[in-house]
Amino acid sequence: MGAQQWFIEEEGIEDGPFSSTQLRELARSGRVVADTPVRHDGMSRFVLARTIKGLTVGVALPVLPVPVASAANAQLFEDNPSASASASASASASASESGPAPLASERALDPSAPAESLFENASTPSPARPAHRVAQSRSRINEDIAAAMIGRRASDVVPASGLPVHPPTWTDLWPLAGLCLVMGWVIGGYASFGRLFLPGAVLPILVLALGGVPFAFAAIIHYLRPRRIPVGTAIGVALFTAIVGIVMLLVLQFLAQMAAHSHRIPHGRGAIIWGILAAIGTAYDWIHSDSVVQRWFGFVFGVGLCEETAKLLPLVALVLWRSDRAMSVHAFLFIGFASGVGFGVGEALYCYAPWSGNPGLGSNIIRWYSAVPSHAIYTTVCAAFLWKLAERLEASEGWERAGVVAMAAGAMAIVHGTYDTVCSMGITVSLVMETLSFALLIWAVRWVSVDAVEPPAASPRSLEPTQQEPASWVVALTARRPMYFGLGGAALMLALAMASSSSRADALPKIIQAALPPAYRPYVIGVEVKTTIQGTSLSIPLGVSFRFSLADEAVVGTFTNTGDTALHHLVITCSNPEEGDKAITIGDLEPGAAAVIDARRGWEFAPRESVTLKADEHDAETLTLP
């Protein structure tokens, strides 16, 4: 992805690194000759300079460079003189058909040529034959020569430059689409049956996560089909984003809100940072606006840009630390998917779980089966842009580097912000936006896959042809049957989580209780108070009860005449240390009738308050709320 560094070996001592231009200068000066061992930073061992395409050295170069064999193949070549003779004969025959090879002195050297030209064919094809036909012919002859040298079939030989990366087929995206669109939005949005999770519903959420998250990973492997998957790196990136990424985002939001509502503007360079933070804070404020346009700008330049940048940071580190040099583009995209999943899981647990005020069954299904994979899809697309901008990222510094990262995150920030804006408009519109995100994923993956190749192997063993093949479990996930079983397993987990939910009538009182201070919790179900003397009935025939009202968000008192005759001149005096006493005149209360004291009567009850009841022909009674 970045500019390659080159090394040479002289008398057993490695020297370097050199840039591609410097390596050409060494060849032109005669320091690098045909038999000089050369390697670049993606190769595990040295090869002869004459095998490097496009590198002019101080002797005649063959028209057709021979592909580099692995260490084991090189040993086989040394022990097999007949193979060597056969290879030489084949090479001579090929050279005689194409004409004599040009001498180094006859081949122009352009120091200003880009570094990538080192991998172009050094010889010029005949004008009488199309260039692509010449390249195809040379490729077949190269394979035949290598096969003759090591005694293997041409199809078994792995070129030194790596195997080509084939663009994934969009039809292989069906498992991930089924998870997000069908299970997530359709079932979670249309068929949640109005059921709720209790505030401590850890097990049902774990079941949802186990159904959605592992299958999302399997589904993206089914689509991308990478040959090698850096599992450890993927796990590390997911954990980093789920913990550090979420914390960094929360800190950024806090600072942005402070800057947006602060009237003190710093001077110097701090003013630029303050201005950026203030703009982000203002964008976050706009997401609560009544204007759709303002909400869109807020979600795009606040939520979308900040979240996509936070998810992209581990991938930026991989590029800058050059940990990506042994990854193919599809492995890099898989790492991006892992980063998005990590952020989605952390966000769901912190902000959208039942214990965080999101008890709905449907909304939790949408969160784990749609929102978490959606975060991953967005980051995968951002990773594709970052892959294309990798060289620019490495060459930049400071604010320019921050601008490159913002460019990589910017496209999906628009999609992310639009998605968040329309989600409040209904399930159907959300489904449309989700489908568009899949279309963008297909385009981005194909965009970075065309003309891409697997990188040079990172170790001598992995140079073997068998090491270039995908791991067996990766191959298994590319088949349809495991995906059907996986999708069925996710559906089973979904059914188990739904069975663990509760009806609205059963769950709502417990949810309200969990949200209230402990002293108020008994009032959710209702509290009946008889008298200050334990177990003694009131002398006044009144049934007194107190219940927490969602409408008033306070405790409401209900006083019911349980006698056979009317109560006359009923006066209820409420008192507490903070507000003092207030006498509320009820007047006459017929048998079976009830009087309610709430905010409309000018009083809201609280625990430990005193209530005095007085009616004609009855002694006064004093009650104390629990």
C-alpha positions in Angstrom: 0.0 0.0 0.0 2.8 2.4 0.9 6.0 3.1 -1.0 8.2 0.0 -0.8 11.7 0.0 0.7 14.5 -2.1 -0.9 17.5 -3.8 0.6 20.6 -5.4 -1.1 23.1 -7.9 0.2 26.8 -7.3 -0.3 29.4 -9.9 0.9 26.7 -11.3 3.3 25.8 -7.9 4.8 22.4 -6.4 4.3 22.3 -2.7 3.3 19.4 -0.4 3.0 16.7 0.7 3.0 16.6 2.3 -0.4 13.7 3.8 -2.3 12.8 2.5 -5.8 14.6 5.5 -7.4 17.7 5.0 -5.3 17.8 1.3 -6.3 17.8 2.3 -10.0 20.7 4.7 -9.3 22.6 1.8 -7.7 21.9 -0.4 -10.8 23.0 2.4 -13.2 26.2 3.0 -11.2 27.1 -0.8 -11.4 26.8 -1.4 -7.6 23.7 -3.6 -8.3 24.3 -6.2 -10.9 22.4 -9.2 -12.2 23.5 -11.5 -9.4 23.1 -9.0 -6.5 20.7 -10.3 -3.9 17.7 -7.9 -3.6 14.5 -7.8 -1.6 11.8 -5.4 -0.6 10.2 -5.0 2.8 7.4 -7.3 2.0 9.7 -10.2 1.1 11.1 -12.7 3.6 14.3 -13.6 1.6 16.6 -12.2 -1.1 16.2 -12.9 -4.8 18.6 -12.1 -7.7 18.3 -8.6 -9.2 17.8 -10.0 -12.7 14.4 -11.4 -11.6 13.0 -8.0 -10.7 10.9 -6.7 -13.5 11.8 -3.3 -14.8 15.1 -3.1 -12.9 18.0 -2.4 -15.3 21.3 -4.0 -14.2 24.7 -4.0 -15.6 24.3 -7.2 -17.7 21.9 -8.4 -20.4 18.6 -9.3 -18.9 16.3 -12.1 -20.2 13.1 -10.9 -21.8 11.0 -13.2 -19.6 11.8 -13.1 -15.9 11.4 -16.4 -14.1 9.0 -16.4 -11.2 10.7 -16.8 -7.8 10.3 -20.2 -6.2 10.0 -20.8 -2.5 12.9 -21.8 -0.3 11.9 -25.4 -0.6 11.6 -25.2 -4.4 15.0 -23.5 -4.7 16.6 -26.4 -2.8 14.8 -28.8 -5.2 16.2 -26.9 -8.1 19.7 -27.1 -6.8 19.4 -30.9 -6.3 17.9 -31.5 -9.8 20.4 -30.8 -12.5 18.1 -32.2 -15.2 15.4 -29.8 -14.2 17.9 -27.0 -14.5 18.9 -28.1 -18.0 15.3 -28.4 -19.0 14.6 -24.9 -17.7 17.6 -23.5 -19.5 16.5 -25.1 -22.7 13.0 -23.7 -22.4 14.3 -20.2 -21.6 16.7 -20.4 -24.7 13.9 -21.5 -26.9 11.6 -18.7 -25.7 14.4 -16.2 -26.2 15.0 -17.3 -29.8 11.4 -17.0 -30.6 11.2 -13.4 -29.3 14.5 -12.3 -30.6 17.7 -11.4 -28.8 17.4 -9.8 -25.4 18.3 -6.1 -25.3 21.5 -5.1 -23.4 21.2 -2.9 -20.3 23.0 -0.1 -22.2 20.2 -0.2 -24.8 17.4 0.2 -22.2 16.6 3.7 -21.1 16.5 4.5 -17.4 14.0 7.1 -16.3 14.8 8.2 -12.7 11.6 10.1 -12.5 9.5 7.1 -13.2 7.2 6.0 -10.3 8.2 3.3 -7.9 5.5 1.0 -9.2 7.4 0.7 -12.6 9.8 -1.7 -10.9 7.0 -4.2 -11.3 6.4 -3.5 -15.0 7.8 -5.7 -17.7 11.2 -4.3 -18.8 10.9 -5.3 -22.4 8.8 -3.6 -25.0 6.2 -5.8 -26.8 6.3 -5.9 -30.6 4.0 -3.4 -32.2 2.6 -6.2 -34.4 1.0 -7.9 -31.3 -1.3 -6.3 -28.8 0.3 -5.7 -25.4 -2.1 -7.8 -23.4 -1.5 -10.8 -25.7 2.2 -10.5 -25.2 1.7 -10.3 -21.4 -0.5 -13.4 -21.4 2.0 -15.3 -23.6 4.8 -14.4 -21.3 2.8 -15.4 -18.2 2.2 -18.9 -19.6 5.8 -19.3 -20.6 7.0 -18.2 -17.2 4.8 -20.8 -15.6 6.1 -23.5 -17.9 9.7 -22.5 -17.0 9.0 -22.6 -13.3 7.3 -25.9 -13.6 10.2 -27.4 -15.5 12.6 -26.1 -12.8 10.8 -27.6 -9.8 9.1 -30.5 -11.4 5.5 -29.3 -10.7 2.5 -28.4 -12.8 2.4 -24.8 -13.9 -0.9 -24.3 -12.1 0.7 -25.1 -8.8 3.3 -22.3 -9.0 2.7 -19.2 -7.0 4.1 -16.0 -8.5 6.4 -13.9 -6.3 4.0 -10.9 -6.7 1.1 -12.9 -5.1 -2.1 -14.4 -6.3 -4.7 -12.1 -7.9 -7.6 -10.9 -5.7 -10.9 -11.7 -7.2 -13.8 -9.2 -6.7 -16.5 -10.8 -4.5 -19.8 -11.7 -6.1 -22.6 -9.6 -4.8 -24.9 -12.6 -4.6 -22.7 -13.9 -1.8 -23.9 -11.1 0.4 -27.3 -12.8 1.1 -26.5 -14.1 4.6 -25.6 -10.7 5.9 -28.5 -9.1 4.1 -30.9 -11.7 5.6 -29.6 -11.0 9.1 -29.9 -7.2 8.8 -33.0 -6.8 6.6 -35.2 -9.7 7.4 -34.3 -10.6 11.0 -33.4 -7.2 12.1 -35.8 -4.7 10.5 -38.7 -6.9 9.5 -39.0 -9.0 12.7 -37.7 -6.3 15.0 -39.7 -3.6 13.4 -43.0 -5.3 12.4 -43.3 -8.4 14.6 -42.0 -7.5 18.1 -45.5 -8.0 19.6 -45.2 -5.0 21.9 -43.1 -7.0 24.4 -40.5 -5.7 26.8 -37.3 -6.7 28.4 -36.8 -6.2 32.2 -34.1 -3.8 33.2 -31.8 -6.7 34.3 -32.3 -8.7 31.1 -28.6 -9.6 30.7 -29.2 -13.1 29.5 -31.6 -12.3 26.7 -29.3 -9.6 25.4 -26.4 -12.1 25.5 -28.5 -14.5 23.4 -29.3 -11.8 20.9 -25.6 -10.9 20.7 -24.5 -14.5 20.2 -27.0 -14.9 17.4 -26.2 -11.7 15.6 -22.5 -10.9 16.1 -20.8 -14.3 15.3 -23.0 -14.8 12.3 -22.3 -11.3 11.0 -18.6 -12.2 11.0 -19.3 -15.5 9.2 -21.4 -13.7 6.7 -18.8 -11.1 5.8 -16.2 -13.9 5.3 -18.7 -15.6 3.1 -18.9 -12.5 1.0 -15.2 -11.3 1.0 -13.6 -14.7 0.9 -10.2 -13.5 2.1 -7.3 -16.0 1.7 -5.8 -15.2 5.0 -7.6 -13.7 8.0 -5.5 -12.0 10.8 -7.8 -13.3 13.6 -5.7 -11.8 16.4 -5.6 -8.4 14.8 -9.3 -8.5 14.2 -10.1 -9.3 17.8 -7.7 -6.7 19.1 -9.2 -4.0 16.8 -12.7 -4.9 17.8 -11.9 -4.7 21.5 -10.0 -1.4 21.1 -12.9 0.2 19.3 -15.5 -1.2 21.7 -13.7 0.2 24.8 -11.2 2.9 23.9 -13.2 4.1 20.8 -16.4 4.5 22.8 -14.5 6.3 25.7 -12.7 8.6 23.2 -16.1 9.5 21.6 -17.7 10.3 24.9 -14.8 12.6 25.8 -15.0 14.3 22.4 -18.7 14.8 22.9 -18.1 16.3 26.4 -15.4 18.7 25.1 -17.5 19.6 22.1 -20.5 20.5 24.3 -18.3 22.6 26.5 -16.8 24.5 23.5 -20.3 25.0 21.9 -21.7 26.6 25.0 -18.6 28.5 26.2 -18.3 32.2 25.7 -14.5 32.3 26.2 -12.5 31.8 23.0 -8.9 30.9 23.4 -6.1 32.6 21.4 -3.5 31.2 19.0 -3.6 27.6 17.8 -6.1 26.7 20.5 -8.7 28.8 18.7 -8.6 26.4 15.7 -9.2 23.3 18.0 -11.8 25.2 19.9 -13.6 26.2 16.7 -13.7 22.5 15.5 -15.0 21.3 18.9 -17.6 24.1 18.9 -18.8 23.1 15.4 -19.1 19.5 16.5 -21.0 20.5 19.7 -23.4 22.6 17.7 -23.9 19.7 15.3 -24.8 17.5 18.2 -27.3 20.1 19.4 -29.0 20.2 16.0 -29.9 16.5 16.2 -32.8 17.5 18.5 -34.1 20.3 16.2 -37.6 20.3 14.8 -36.1 21.0 11.4 -35.3 17.9 9.3 -32.5 19.8 7.5 -30.9 20.9 10.8 -31.2 17.3 12.1 -29.6 16.0 9.0 -26.6 18.4 9.3 -26.3 17.4 13.0 -26.4 13.7 12.3 -23.9 14.0 9.4 -21.3 16.4 10.8 -21.8 15.4 14.5 -22.8 11.8 15.0 -21.8 10.4 11.6 -18.4 12.0 11.2 -17.3 11.5 14.8 -18.4 7.9 15.0 -17.0 6.8 11.7 -13.6 8.5 12.5 -13.5 6.7 15.9 -14.1 3.4 14.2 -11.4 4.2 11.6 -8.6 5.0 14.0 -7.3 1.4 14.5 -7.1 1.0 10.7 -5.2 4.3 10.4 -2.7 2.9 13.0 -2.3 -0.3 10.9 -1.4 1.8 7.8 1.0 4.1 9.6 2.7 1.2 11.5 2.9 -0.8 8.3 1.1 -3.7 9.9 -1.0 -4.0 6.8 1.8 -4.9 4.4 1.2 -8.7 4.8 -2.6 -8.2 4.4 -4.6 -8.5 1.3 -7.3 -5.8 0.6 -10.0 -8.2 1.7 -8.3 -9.0 5.0 -8.0 -5.2 5.6 -11.7 -4.8 4.9 -12.4 -7.6 7.3 -10.4 -5.7 10.0 -12.6 -2.7 9.2 -15.7 -4.9 9.6 -14.4 -6.0 13.0 -13.8 -2.4 14.1 -17.4 -1.5 13.2 -18.8 -4.5 15.1 -16.7 -3.6 18.2 -18.1 -0.1 18.2 -21.7 -1.3 17.6 -21.5 -3.7 20.5 -20.0 -1.1 22.8 -22.6 1.5 21.9 -25.4 -1.0 22.3 -24.3 -2.1 25.8 -23.7 1.5 26.9 -26.6 3.4 25.4 -29.3 1.1 24.1 -29.6 -1.9 26.4 -32.6 -2.5 28.7 -30.6 -1.3 31.7 -29.9 2.0 29.8 -33.5 2.8 29.1 -34.2 0.8 25.9 -36.5 -2.1 27.1 -38.4 -2.7 23.9 -38.0 -6.2 22.3 -38.2 -4.8 18.8 -35.7 -2.0 19.3 -33.2 -4.5 20.9 -33.6 -6.9 18.0 -33.0 -4.0 15.5 -30.0 -2.9 17.6 -28.2 -6.3 17.6 -29.3 -7.7 14.2 -29.3 -4.5 12.2 -27.5 -1.6 13.9 -24.4 -3.5 14.9 -23.8 -5.0 11.4 -24.7 -1.6 9.9 -21.9 0.0 11.9 -19.6 -2.7 10.5 -20.7 -2.2 6.9 -20.1 1.5 7.2 -16.6 1.0 8.6 -15.9 -1.6 5.8 -16.7 1.1 3.2 -14.5 3.6 5.1 -11.7 1.0 5.1 -12.0 0.8 1.3 -11.5 4.6 1.0 -8.6 4.4 3.5 -7.0 1.6 1.4 -7.0 3.9 -1.6 -5.7 6.9 0.4 -3.0 4.9 2.3 0.0 6.3 0.4 -1.3 9.8 0.9 -1.9 9.1 4.6 1.7 7.9 5.1 3.1 10.9 3.3 1.1 13.5 5.2 1.5 15.0 8.7 -0.5 17.0 11.2 -3.7 18.6 10.0 -3.2 17.2 6.5 -3.2 13.7 7.9 -6.4 14.5 9.9 -7.9 15.7 6.6 -7.1 12.4 4.9 -8.8 10.5 7.7 -11.8 12.8 7.5 -11.9 12.1 3.7 -12.0 8.4 4.3 -14.7 8.7 6.9 -16.7 11.5 5.1 -18.6 9.5 2.5 -20.0 7.1 5.1 -20.7 10.0 7.5 -23.2 11.2 5.0 -24.9 7.8 4.7 -24.7 7.3 8.5 -26.2 10.7 9.2 -29.0 10.2 6.6 -29.8 6.8 8.1 -30.1 8.3 11.6 -32.3 11.1 10.3 -34.8 8.9 8.5 -35.0 6.2 11.2 -37.6 8.3 13.0 -39.7 8.3 9.9 -40.7 4.6 10.1 -39.5 1.1 9.4 -40.0 1.2 5.7 -37.8 4.2 5.1 -35.1 2.6 7.4 -35.3 -0.5 5.3 -34.6 1.5 2.1 -31.6 3.2 3.7 -30.2 -0.1 4.9 -30.6 -1.6 1.4 -28.7 1.4 0.0 -25.8 0.8 2.4 -25.5 -2.7 1.1 -25.4 -1.3 -2.5 -22.6 1.0 -1.4 -20.7 -1.8 0.2 -20.9 -3.9 -3.0 -19.5 -0.9 -5.0 -16.7 -0.1 -2.6 -15.5 -3.7 -2.3 -15.4 -4.1 -6.0 -13.7 -0.8 -6.4 -10.7 -1.8 -4.3 -10.6 -5.4 -5.5 -10.1 -4.8 -9.2 -6.5 -5.3 -10.2 -5.5 -6.0 -6.6 -3.2 -8.9 -5.7 -2.3 -10.8 -2.5 0.7 -9.3 -0.8 4.1 -11.0 -0.7 4.2 -13.6 2.0 5.4 -12.6 5.5 7.4 -15.8 6.2 9.3 -18.4 4.3 6.8 -21.1 5.1 3.9 -19.0 3.8 5.7 -18.7 0.5 4.6 -22.3 -0.2 1.7 -22.6 -2.5 -0.3 -24.4 0.1 0.1 -21.5 2.5 -1.5 -19.2 -0.1 -4.7 -21.1 0.1 -7.4 -20.0 2.6 -7.7 -21.8 5.9 -10.0 -24.8 5.9 -12.6 -23.1 8.2 -12.6 -20.1 5.9 -13.3 -22.4 2.9 -16.1 -24.0 4.9 -17.8 -20.6 5.5 -17.9 -19.9 1.7 -20.2 -22.8 1.1 -24.0 -22.4 1.2 -24.8 -25.1 3.7 -22.9 -23.7 6.6 -24.5 -20.3 5.9 -27.9 -21.8 6.0 -27.1 -23.5 9.3 -25.7 -20.3 10.6 -28.7 -18.3 9.6 -30.9 -20.9 11.2 -28.8 -20.6 14.4 -29.2 -16.9 14.5 -33.0 -17.3 14.0 -33.1 -19.8 16.9 -31.2 -17.3 19.2 -33.7 -14.7 18.1 -36.6 -16.9 19.1 -35.0 -17.7 22.5 -34.5 -14.0 23.2 -38.1 -13.3 22.3 -39.3 -16.0 24.6 -37.3 -14.4 27.4 -39.2 -11.1 27.1 -42.2 -10.1 29.2 -45.6 -8.7 28.4 -46.0 -5.0 28.6 -48.4 -5.2 31.6 -45.9 -7.3 33.6 -42.8 -5.5 32.7 -43.8 -1.9 32.8 -44.3 -1.6 36.6 -40.8 -3.2 37.2 -39.3 -0.9 34.6 -40.8 2.2 36.3 -39.6 0.9 39.7 -36.1 0.5 38.5 -36.1 4.1 37.2 -37.3 5.6 40.4 -35.4 6.4 43.7 -35.8 3.5 46.1 -38.1 5.4 48.4 -40.7 5.8 45.6 -40.6 2.3 44.2 -43.4 0.8 46.5 -45.8 3.5 45.1 -45.6 2.0 41.6 -47.8 -0.9 42.6 -49.7 1.2 45.1 -49.6 1.7 48.9 -52.6 1.6 51.2 -52.3 3.5 54.5 -54.8 2.9 57.4 -53.6 4.8 60.4 -50.5 5.8 62.4 -51.3 3.1 64.9 -50.2 -0.2 63.4 -53.1 -2.5 62.5 -55.8 -0.1 63.6 -58.6 0.9 61.2 -59.5 4.5 60.6 -62.4 6.0 62.6 -63.3 7.8 59.4 -64.7 5.4 56.7 -62.1 6.3 54.1 -59.9 4.0 52.0 -56.6 5.8 51.5 -54.1 4.7 48.8 -51.1 6.3 47.1 -49.7 5.5 43.7 -47.0 6.8 41.4 -48.5 8.4 38.3 -46.6 8.4 35.0 -48.6 11.3 33.8 -47.8 13.5 36.8 -44.4 11.9 37.5 -45.3 12.1 41.2 -47.3 10.3 43.9 -51.0 10.8 43.7 -53.4 10.2 46.7 -56.8 8.7 46.3 -59.4 8.9 49.1 -62.5 6.7 48.8 -65.7 6.8 51.0 -66.1 3.2 52.1 -69.1 4.0 54.4 -72.8 3.8 53.9 -73.4 7.5 54.4 -72.0 10.7 53.0 -69.0 12.4 54.6 -69.6 16.1 55.1 -67.1 18.9 55.1 -64.2 16.6 54.5 -60.8 18.4 54.8 -57.5 16.8 54.0 -54.4 18.6 55.4 -51.0 17.6 53.8 -47.7 18.5 55.3 -44.0 18.1 54.9 -41.0 19.8 56.4 -40.1 21.6 53.1 -43.4 23.0 51.9 -45.2 23.2 55.3 -49.0 22.5 55.6 -51.7 22.8 53.0 -55.4 22.2 53.8 -57.4 20.9 50.8 -61.2 21.1 51.2 -63.0 18.1 49.5 -66.5 19.0 50.9 -69.2 16.3 50.8 -68.1 12.8 49.6 -70.9 10.4 48.8 -70.6 6.6 49.5 -68.3 4.9 47.0 -67.1 8.2 45.6 -63.4 9.1 45.5 -61.4 12.3 45.8 -58.0 12.5 44.1 -55.2 14.9 45.3 -52.5 15.5 42.7 -50.8 18.4 41.0 -54.1 19.9 39.8 -55.2 20.1 43.5 -51.9 21.8 44.2 -50.1 19.0 46.0 -47.7 16.2 45.1 -47.1 13.6 47.8 -43.7 12.3 48.8 -42.5 9.5 51.1 -42.7 10.2 54.9 -45.3 12.9 54.5 -48.1 13.4 57.0 -51.8 13.6 56.1 -54.6 14.6 58.5 -58.2 13.7 57.7 -61.2 15.7 59.2 -64.9 15.3 58.6 -68.1 16.3 60.5 -69.1 13.8 63.2 -65.7 12.1 63.0 -62.5 12.6 65.0 -59.4 13.7 63.0 -57.0 11.0 61.9 -53.3 11.5 61.0 -51.5 9.2 58.6 -47.9 8.9 57.6 -46.8 7.8 54.2 -44.2 5.0 54.2 
